[in-house]
């Protein structure tokens, strides 16, 4: 081939040879550029920018923690995307929650949908205006459930604080103390209820009876140097958040380790009191939610009815349980060796054999029948059910089966 080309070129004049040289040089340079475009790191970056900077325009849906249940859609530009996350360009009026739902069109027009956790929000400005740069990372189904539970808990806690209803704050300190008097005056402005106690023992003993949400220790630094007071602090109800007014920053860590949710410096307490109250209550709610999830376990639902599955799953997940689903008995057999606390299963009064087989399969666990009415539920108990749930289940019904699961766990 090269010999034939050489003979052909011998017939060309000098001008034609120069033209051919230019064409070949351009072809070689273009090919070298294409190779770097496809092979090296800069080329990969360039391809990613070309694919995602202009082509990926999508809709981002967020669930705000300001107004529970609200959903708003924002147009976004996907600035960068990787296996583990995305970088988005969003309008400055965007208020992200912990989990966002993203729908975007990939190259070729295919619509993709995913949930992600917001990990970074940064305001950017240039000559063209301002926008928010939002960094997201991929989140598994379990992480999405956990983050949403946390966000719902934060929403409920903030809602109580902002509505100024149902909040009872206990002040622990001497009535003659100037800090105690000023705290009481500021808290009354917010219309929160107040109860005062001179000793920690009295406060902790009455907190659960009064259904208090927060205890403020007016002289928190004294707790660090009194072991008896710290021991009494351990008696506080699990639902009670705590805030300590401290004299020195050195007192913060010992009190946090002792179970205090938030510490506020004495010289700043008048300015930052209500911010600290919110941080103490929200932080306590999140920690309690996490503990609940650690205590809670796994439940297997065997059903072919998606409506039943959704009704039960939503309420159980609110209590921190991980839910697994099997559509039939054969699929349920795959989970025999897995550690579950309870089994929920369809009960067909006309064909109870499958329920009985499931009962034998998980003979060590409580098996709850999912029924349409009480009559079918009573028949399910005859066939070996530990109890039954009529659809749709009430909160009281769910609480009943959770108590059964808890008692079974304790027996184990």
SVG drawing of the C-alpha trace seen along z (x, -y; Angstrom):
<svg xmlns="http://www.w3.org/2000/svg" viewBox="-67 -41 75 67">
<polyline fill="none" stroke="black" stroke-width="0.4" points="0.0,0.0 2.8,-2.5 4.6,-1.6 1.5,-2.4 1.1,-5.7 4.8,-6.6 4.5,-5.9 1.3,-8.1 3.1,-11.0 6.0,-10.9 3.6,-12.1 2.6,-15.2 4.2,-18.6 5.8,-20.4 2.6,-22.5 0.4,-19.4 2.9,-17.8 2.8,-20.8 -1.0,-20.6 -0.9,-16.9 1.6,-17.5 -0.7,-20.0 -3.7,-17.7 -1.8,-14.8 -0.4,-17.0 -3.9,-18.2 -5.2,-14.6 -2.4,-13.5 -2.9,-16.4 -6.7,-15.8 -6.2,-12.1 -3.8,-12.9 -6.3,-15.3 -9.1,-12.7 -6.9,-10.1 -6.2,-12.5 -9.9,-13.3 -10.8,-9.7 -7.8,-8.5 -6.3,-11.0 -7.9,-12.6 -8.4,-16.0 -10.2,-14.4 -12.6,-12.6 -13.2,-15.8 -14.0,-17.6 -16.4,-14.8 -18.2,-15.0 -18.6,-18.8 -19.9,-18.5 -22.4,-15.8 -23.7,-17.3 -23.1,-21.1 -25.7,-21.8 -27.6,-18.7 -28.7,-17.7 -31.5,-20.1 -33.8,-18.5 -36.3,-19.1 -35.3,-18.9 -38.0,-18.2 -37.4,-18.9 -39.4,-18.2 -38.9,-21.3 -38.4,-21.2 -40.1,-24.6 -43.6,-23.6 -44.2,-19.8 -45.6,-18.1 -44.8,-20.9 -43.2,-20.0 -41.7,-22.5 -40.0,-21.9 -36.9,-23.8 -35.2,-23.9 -31.5,-22.9 -28.4,-22.5 -26.3,-19.4 -22.8,-20.9 -21.0,-17.7 -21.9,-14.0 -20.0,-11.1 -20.6,-7.5 -21.2,-8.8 -22.9,-12.1 -23.9,-15.3 -23.1,-19.0 -26.2,-21.1 -26.8,-24.7 -30.0,-26.0 -31.8,-29.3 -31.0,-31.2 -34.6,-30.8 -34.0,-27.0 -34.2,-25.7 -32.9,-22.1 -34.0,-19.4 -31.6,-16.6 -33.0,-14.3 -33.9,-15.6 -35.6,-13.8 -34.0,-14.4 -35.4,-13.7 -33.2,-14.4 -32.8,-13.6 -29.5,-11.8 -27.9,-12.0 -30.2,-10.2 -33.4,-11.4 -33.7,-8.7 -35.3,-9.9 -33.6,-9.0 -34.8,-9.3 -33.0,-9.1 -32.9,-10.2 -29.8,-11.9 -28.6,-13.5 -27.6,-17.2 -24.1,-17.5 -23.0,-21.0 -24.7,-24.3 -22.6,-27.2 -23.7,-30.6 -21.9,-31.6 -21.8,-35.0 -20.4,-36.3 -21.2,-39.0 -24.2,-36.9 -25.9,-36.8 -26.1,-34.6 -27.0,-31.0 -26.6,-28.1 -24.1,-25.3 -25.6,-22.2 -23.5,-19.1 -25.4,-15.8 -24.2,-12.2 -26.0,-9.0 -28.2,-7.6 -29.4,-4.0 -33.1,-3.2 -32.2,-2.7 -30.4,-6.0 -33.3,-7.8 -35.7,-6.3 -33.5,-7.3 -32.9,-10.8 -36.6,-11.4 -37.5,-10.1 -34.9,-12.5 -36.3,-15.4 -39.9,-14.6 -38.8,-14.6 -37.0,-17.9 -40.1,-19.4 -42.4,-18.3 -40.0,-19.7 -39.6,-23.0 -43.3,-23.2 -44.0,-22.9 -41.5,-25.6 -42.8,-28.0 -46.4,-27.5 -45.6,-28.1 -48.0,-25.4 -47.5,-22.4 -44.0,-23.5 -43.2,-23.3 -39.7,-24.4 -38.3,-23.5 -35.8,-26.0 -33.4,-24.5 -31.9,-27.2 -32.3,-29.5 -35.2,-31.9 -33.0,-34.6 -30.5,-34.1 -30.4,-36.9 -29.8,-34.6 -32.8,-32.5 -35.0,-35.6 -33.9,-36.9 -34.3,-33.5 -37.9,-33.2 -38.7,-36.7 -37.4,-36.0 -39.1,-32.6 -42.4,-34.1 -42.2,-36.5 -42.5,-33.4 -45.6,-32.2 -43.9,-28.9 -45.0,-27.4 -42.5,-27.4 -42.0,-25.5 -39.1,-26.2 -37.3,-23.9 -34.4,-24.5 -32.8,-21.1 -32.0,-18.7 -33.6,-15.9 -37.0,-17.7 -36.8,-18.7 -36.0,-15.2 -38.5,-13.6 -41.3,-15.8 -40.3,-16.2 -42.1,-13.1 -45.2,-13.8 -45.4,-17.3 -44.5,-16.1 -41.8,-18.7 -39.9,-19.1 -36.8,-20.9 -34.8,-21.5 -32.5,-24.5 -29.8,-24.4 -29.2,-28.1 -25.8,-27.3 -24.6,-24.5 -20.9,-24.8 -21.7,-23.6 -22.7,-20.2 -19.1,-19.6 -17.8,-19.7 -20.6,-17.8 -20.8,-14.0 -24.0,-13.7 -25.7,-16.2 -24.4,-14.3 -25.8,-11.1 -29.2,-12.7 -29.0,-13.9 -29.1,-10.3 -32.6,-10.0 -34.0,-12.4 -36.8,-11.0 -35.7,-10.0 -38.0,-12.6 -36.5,-15.5 -34.0,-17.7 -31.4,-19.6 -29.6,-23.0 -26.9,-24.2 -25.8,-27.8 -22.0,-27.6 -19.3,-30.0 -16.4,-28.6 -15.9,-26.9 -13.9,-24.1 -17.2,-23.0 -18.8,-22.2 -17.3,-18.8 -17.7,-17.2 -21.4,-18.2 -22.0,-16.9 -20.4,-13.6 -22.7,-13.6 -25.8,-13.8 -26.5,-17.5 -27.8,-18.3 -26.6,-21.9 -24.4,-24.4 -24.7,-28.2 -22.0,-30.6 -23.2,-32.8 -22.1,-36.0 -24.2,-35.2 -27.3,-33.6 -29.6,-36.6 -28.7,-36.9 -28.6,-33.3 -31.1,-31.7 -33.8,-30.7 -31.3,-29.5 -29.8,-27.2 -33.3,-26.0 -34.0,-25.0 -30.7,-23.3 -31.1,-21.4 -34.6,-20.1 -33.9,-19.3 -30.6,-17.6 -32.2,-15.6 -35.0,-14.5 -32.6,-13.3 -30.5,-11.4 -33.7,-9.8 -34.8,-8.9 -31.4,-7.2 -31.6,-5.2 -35.1,-4.1 -33.9,-2.9 -31.0,-1.0 -33.5,0.7 -36.0,1.5 -35.4,4.4 -36.6,6.1 -40.0,7.2 -40.9,9.4 -44.2,8.8 -45.5,11.6 -48.2,10.1 -49.2,9.7 -51.3,6.6 -49.3,3.4 -51.9,1.3 -51.6,3.4 -47.8,3.4 -47.7,-0.4 -50.2,-1.0 -48.3,1.1 -44.8,0.2 -45.2,-3.5 -46.3,-3.2 -43.7,-0.6 -40.9,-2.7 -41.9,-5.6 -41.0,-3.5 -37.5,-2.7 -38.1,0.8 -36.5,2.1 -39.1,3.7 -38.5,6.7 -41.2,7.9 -41.9,11.4 -44.7,11.8 -45.4,15.4 -44.5,18.4 -41.6,19.5 -40.0,16.1 -40.5,16.1 -38.5,19.3 -35.4,17.3 -35.5,15.4 -35.9,18.3 -32.3,17.9 -32.5,14.1 -33.0,12.4 -36.6,11.0 -38.6,9.8 -42.0,10.5 -43.8,11.7 -46.9,10.0 -48.7,12.1 -51.9,12.2 -54.6,14.4 -57.1,15.8 -60.1,17.4 -60.9,19.5 -57.4,20.8 -55.6,20.7 -53.0,23.4 -50.3,20.9 -50.7,19.0 -50.4,22.2 -47.3,23.2 -45.8,19.8 -46.6,20.2 -44.7,23.5 -41.8,22.0 -41.3,19.2 -42.5,21.2 -40.2,19.2 -41.6,15.8 -44.9,14.0 -46.9,14.2 -49.5,11.5 -52.4,12.0 -53.3,9.2 -57.1,9.3 -60.1,7.4 -62.3,7.7 -62.5,9.0 -64.2,12.3 -61.3,13.3 -58.9,12.2 -60.5,14.5 -60.3,17.4 -56.6,16.6 -55.9,16.9 -57.6,20.4 -55.1,21.2 -52.1,20.2 -51.8,16.4 -50.3,14.5 -52.7,11.7 -54.3,9.9 -54.4,6.5 -57.5,5.3 -57.0,3.0 -56.4,0.1 -54.5,0.3 -54.9,-2.4 -52.0,-3.7 -53.3,-1.8 -53.3,1.4 -49.7,0.8 -48.6,0.1 -50.2,3.3 -48.2,5.5 -45.0,3.5 -45.5,4.3 -45.8,8.0 -42.5,7.8 -40.8,6.0 -41.9,8.6 -40.8,11.4 -37.3,9.8 -37.0,9.6 -37.9,13.3 -35.2,14.1"/>
</svg>
